[in-house]
Amino acid sequence: MEETIQNINSSTNFCSTVKLEGLQFDIWTNGVHGIGISGDHDHIGYELQTVLSGQYCVTFADQQMQLGDPDTLCLIPPGCSHRCSDMGENTRQIAIDFSLRRKTEQTTAMTAAAELLPLDKPLLLTGEAPLCNALRQFVRELESPGMGSGLMVELLLQQIMLLLLRALKSRSDNQGASSEPGDD
């Protein structure tokens, strides 16, 4: 998908709570913005970011992740220092920050998938078209509200969190199937 979201209102701030089978996600975003070279920083929660146009690089202490593919996301754990720099003109990204609370002691498929969230290293998730498309639709609803936009935004946030958990589960299943006993 090569669609580019343009005319983004960079002042769009948003926060919400999403509950999914024993989990509670507290989500916030400062909207869509261009990429300049940001200083090193970290967040109190997770940060999920994807490119909307152009390409940029997220730099960590020991690695770099390039985002330019429309189906690629970067998931950064809490407290993980990073900085972003653009790699061309008209680069735009969406970043959603979230914290997670387990609301039940009972284990469900979703609470088990939430255990797969990275604790200290960022993840590059590739080939995640449904998740990236949901993020782009979230941006459209924030920028061009229509009838029922509040409800649509809430449903999209549920979808985004569910698709993220599915991506983590699928990644774990694929790594488990390909690793030899004793490999880390």
QUIMOUR-V505502 format. One record per pair of residues at least 24 apart in sequence whose ideal C-beta (glycine too) atoms are under 8 Angstrom apart, sorted by the first residue. I is the first residue (numbers start at 0). GAP is how many residues later the second one is. D is the distance in Angstrom with one decimal. If there is no record, write none. Layout:
BEGIN
i->I gap->GAP d->D
i->I gap->GAP d->D
END
This chain:
BEGIN
i->0 gap->69 d->5.2
i->0 gap->70 d->7.4
i->0 gap->128 d->6.8
i->0 gap->131 d->7.7
i->0 gap->132 d->6.9
i->1 gap->68 d->6.8
i->2 gap->67 d->7.8
i->2 gap->133 d->7.1
i->3 gap->48 d->6.6
i->3 gap->49 d->4.2
i->3 gap->88 d->8.0
i->4 gap->27 d->7.0
i->4 gap->47 d->4.7
i->4 gap->48 d->6.9
i->4 gap->87 d->6.9
i->4 gap->131 d->6.2
i->4 gap->134 d->5.5
i->4 gap->135 d->6.9
i->4 gap->138 d->7.6
i->5 gap->47 d->7.4
i->6 gap->136 d->7.5
i->7 gap->24 d->4.1
i->7 gap->25 d->7.6
i->7 gap->44 d->7.5
i->7 gap->84 d->6.1
i->7 gap->131 d->7.1
i->7 gap->135 d->6.1
i->8 gap->133 d->7.9
i->8 gap->134 d->5.7
i->9 gap->24 d->7.6
i->11 gap->130 d->4.9
i->11 gap->131 d->6.7
i->13 gap->128 d->6.2
i->13 gap->139 d->7.4
i->15 gap->137 d->7.3
i->15 gap->138 d->6.5
i->15 gap->141 d->5.7
i->17 gap->136 d->7.4
i->17 gap->139 d->4.9
i->17 gap->140 d->5.3
i->17 gap->143 d->5.4
i->18 gap->84 d->7.0
i->19 gap->90 d->5.4
i->19 gap->138 d->6.6
i->19 gap->141 d->6.0
i->19 gap->142 d->6.3
i->19 gap->145 d->7.7
i->20 gap->87 d->4.7
i->20 gap->88 d->7.6
i->20 gap->89 d->4.4
i->20 gap->90 d->7.1
i->21 gap->80 d->6.4
i->21 gap->81 d->5.2
i->21 gap->82 d->3.8
i->21 gap->84 d->6.3
i->21 gap->86 d->5.3
i->21 gap->88 d->6.6
i->21 gap->89 d->4.9
i->22 gap->77 d->6.3
i->22 gap->78 d->7.3
i->22 gap->79 d->6.2
i->22 gap->80 d->6.4
i->22 gap->87 d->5.7
i->22 gap->88 d->6.1
i->22 gap->91 d->5.6
i->22 gap->138 d->7.9
i->23 gap->76 d->7.2
i->23 gap->77 d->4.6
i->23 gap->78 d->8.0
i->23 gap->79 d->5.2
i->24 gap->73 d->5.0
i->24 gap->74 d->7.4
i->24 gap->75 d->5.7
i->24 gap->132 d->7.7
i->24 gap->136 d->5.1
i->25 gap->72 d->6.3
i->25 gap->73 d->4.9
i->25 gap->74 d->7.9
i->25 gap->75 d->7.5
i->26 gap->69 d->6.0
i->26 gap->70 d->7.2
i->26 gap->71 d->4.5
i->26 gap->130 d->5.8
i->26 gap->134 d->7.7
i->27 gap->68 d->7.7
i->27 gap->69 d->5.3
i->27 gap->70 d->7.4
i->28 gap->65 d->7.1
i->28 gap->66 d->6.4
i->28 gap->67 d->4.8
i->28 gap->68 d->6.6
i->29 gap->65 d->7.3
i->30 gap->63 d->7.7
i->30 gap->111 d->6.9
i->31 gap->60 d->5.6
i->31 gap->61 d->6.9
i->31 gap->62 d->5.1
i->31 gap->107 d->5.7
i->31 gap->111 d->7.7
i->32 gap->59 d->6.9
i->32 gap->60 d->6.9
i->33 gap->52 d->7.2
i->33 gap->56 d->7.6
i->33 gap->57 d->6.1
i->33 gap->58 d->5.7
i->34 gap->49 d->5.2
i->34 gap->50 d->6.6
i->34 gap->51 d->3.9
i->34 gap->56 d->4.6
i->34 gap->57 d->7.5
i->34 gap->58 d->6.0
i->35 gap->49 d->7.6
i->35 gap->50 d->6.8
i->36 gap->46 d->6.9
i->36 gap->47 d->7.5
i->36 gap->48 d->4.3
i->36 gap->49 d->7.7
i->37 gap->45 d->5.0
i->37 gap->46 d->5.0
i->37 gap->47 d->7.4
i->38 gap->44 d->6.1
i->39 gap->41 d->5.1
i->39 gap->42 d->7.0
i->39 gap->43 d->5.0
i->40 gap->40 d->6.9
i->40 gap->41 d->7.1
i->40 gap->42 d->6.9
i->41 gap->36 d->7.4
i->41 gap->37 d->5.1
i->41 gap->38 d->5.8
i->41 gap->39 d->4.8
i->41 gap->40 d->7.0
i->42 gap->33 d->7.2
i->42 gap->35 d->6.3
i->42 gap->36 d->7.7
i->42 gap->54 d->5.5
i->43 gap->34 d->5.9
i->43 gap->35 d->7.7
i->43 gap->55 d->7.0
i->44 gap->33 d->5.5
i->44 gap->52 d->4.9
i->44 gap->53 d->5.4
i->44 gap->54 d->3.9
i->44 gap->55 d->7.9
i->45 gap->29 d->6.5
i->45 gap->30 d->6.7
i->45 gap->31 d->6.1
i->45 gap->32 d->6.2
i->45 gap->51 d->6.7
i->45 gap->52 d->5.3
i->45 gap->53 d->7.2
i->45 gap->54 d->7.3
i->45 gap->71 d->6.6
i->46 gap->27 d->7.9
i->46 gap->28 d->7.5
i->46 gap->29 d->4.3
i->46 gap->48 d->5.6
i->46 gap->49 d->7.4
i->46 gap->50 d->5.1
i->47 gap->25 d->6.0
i->47 gap->26 d->7.5
i->47 gap->27 d->5.4
i->47 gap->28 d->7.8
i->47 gap->47 d->7.1
i->47 gap->48 d->5.0
i->47 gap->49 d->7.8
i->47 gap->50 d->7.2
i->47 gap->87 d->7.9
i->47 gap->112 d->7.8
i->47 gap->116 d->6.6
i->48 gap->24 d->6.7
i->48 gap->25 d->5.2
i->48 gap->27 d->7.4
i->48 gap->44 d->5.4
i->48 gap->45 d->6.7
i->48 gap->46 d->4.1
i->48 gap->47 d->7.5
i->49 gap->24 d->7.4
i->49 gap->43 d->6.6
i->49 gap->44 d->6.1
i->49 gap->82 d->5.3
i->49 gap->85 d->5.6
i->50 gap->40 d->7.0
i->50 gap->41 d->7.3
i->50 gap->42 d->5.5
i->51 gap->40 d->4.3
i->51 gap->41 d->6.1
i->51 gap->42 d->5.9
i->51 gap->84 d->6.8
i->51 gap->87 d->6.8
i->52 gap->37 d->5.5
i->52 gap->38 d->6.4
i->52 gap->39 d->4.8
i->53 gap->32 d->6.4
i->53 gap->33 d->7.2
i->53 gap->34 d->5.0
i->53 gap->35 d->6.8
i->53 gap->36 d->5.2
i->53 gap->37 d->3.1
i->53 gap->38 d->6.6
i->54 gap->31 d->7.5
i->54 gap->32 d->4.6
i->54 gap->33 d->6.0
i->54 gap->36 d->6.3
i->55 gap->28 d->5.6
i->55 gap->29 d->6.3
i->55 gap->30 d->4.7
i->55 gap->31 d->5.7
i->55 gap->35 d->5.0
i->55 gap->37 d->6.5
i->56 gap->27 d->7.1
i->56 gap->28 d->5.4
i->56 gap->30 d->5.9
i->57 gap->24 d->5.5
i->57 gap->25 d->7.5
i->57 gap->26 d->5.4
i->57 gap->64 d->7.3
i->58 gap->24 d->5.3
i->58 gap->25 d->7.6
i->58 gap->26 d->7.0
i->59 gap->62 d->6.0
i->62 gap->59 d->7.7
i->64 gap->57 d->6.6
i->64 gap->59 d->4.8
i->66 gap->26 d->7.3
i->68 gap->57 d->6.8
i->69 gap->59 d->7.8
i->69 gap->62 d->6.0
i->70 gap->55 d->6.8
i->70 gap->56 d->5.6
i->70 gap->57 d->5.5
i->70 gap->58 d->4.5
i->70 gap->61 d->5.1
i->71 gap->52 d->6.7
i->71 gap->53 d->6.8
i->71 gap->54 d->4.9
i->71 gap->55 d->7.8
i->71 gap->56 d->7.1
i->71 gap->60 d->7.5
i->72 gap->51 d->7.6
i->72 gap->52 d->4.6
i->72 gap->55 d->5.8
i->72 gap->58 d->6.5
i->72 gap->59 d->6.5
i->72 gap->62 d->7.8
i->73 gap->48 d->6.0
i->73 gap->49 d->7.3
i->73 gap->50 d->5.8
i->73 gap->51 d->7.6
i->74 gap->42 d->7.6
i->74 gap->43 d->6.4
i->74 gap->47 d->6.4
i->74 gap->48 d->4.5
i->74 gap->50 d->6.2
i->74 gap->89 d->7.5
i->75 gap->46 d->4.7
i->76 gap->40 d->7.1
i->76 gap->41 d->4.6
i->76 gap->42 d->5.7
i->76 gap->43 d->6.0
i->76 gap->44 d->7.0
i->76 gap->45 d->6.7
i->79 gap->40 d->6.9
i->79 gap->41 d->7.4
i->79 gap->42 d->5.9
i->81 gap->40 d->7.1
i->93 gap->41 d->5.5
i->93 gap->42 d->7.7
i->93 gap->44 d->7.4
i->93 gap->45 d->5.5
i->95 gap->39 d->7.2
i->95 gap->42 d->7.9
i->95 gap->64 d->7.1
i->97 gap->63 d->7.5
i->108 gap->60 d->7.8
i->109 gap->52 d->7.8
i->109 gap->55 d->5.7
i->111 gap->57 d->7.9
i->112 gap->52 d->4.0
i->112 gap->53 d->7.2
i->112 gap->55 d->5.5
i->112 gap->56 d->4.5
i->113 gap->51 d->6.4
i->115 gap->49 d->8.0
i->115 gap->52 d->4.1
i->115 gap->53 d->6.6
i->115 gap->55 d->7.5
i->115 gap->56 d->5.2
i->116 gap->51 d->6.6
i->122 gap->48 d->7.6
i->124 gap->42 d->5.4
i->124 gap->46 d->7.1
i->127 gap->35 d->7.4
i->127 gap->39 d->5.4
i->129 gap->33 d->5.5
i->130 gap->29 d->6.7
i->130 gap->32 d->4.1
i->130 gap->33 d->6.2
i->130 gap->36 d->6.0
i->133 gap->25 d->4.9
i->133 gap->26 d->4.9
i->133 gap->29 d->6.0
i->134 gap->25 d->6.2
END
